[in-house]
């Protein structure tokens, strides 16, 4: 279960005893998700919710584009344009994440009036 995964993360990162916190576990899991995205050459991370500032900074530092707080309308547009499958959780890590990634072949920019 997920509890075993967290215990493994704590042990792997020497976060045993007084030297670990819930934040350490969160950062460890975000690093794991980020590394999975790097291995899969992800360039854009679209999310309906807020992207944690730590993860957002890592994405930007590595040339990835975080798109947080998209409306369901925009999430649907991303899904339709890319074939991505929305995830309800970031608990999907590693090979399982491949099935949710889409591809954007290109884009065009249009201006409508003053917008």
PyMOL commands that set and color helices and strands:
alter all, ss='L'
color gray80, all
select helices_A, chain A and resi 2-12+17-19+22-39+53-61+72-82+94-100
alter helices_A, ss='H'
color red, helices_A
select strands_A, chain A and resi 44-46+65-67
alter strands_A, ss='S'
color yellow, strands_A
deselect
rebuild
show_as cartoon
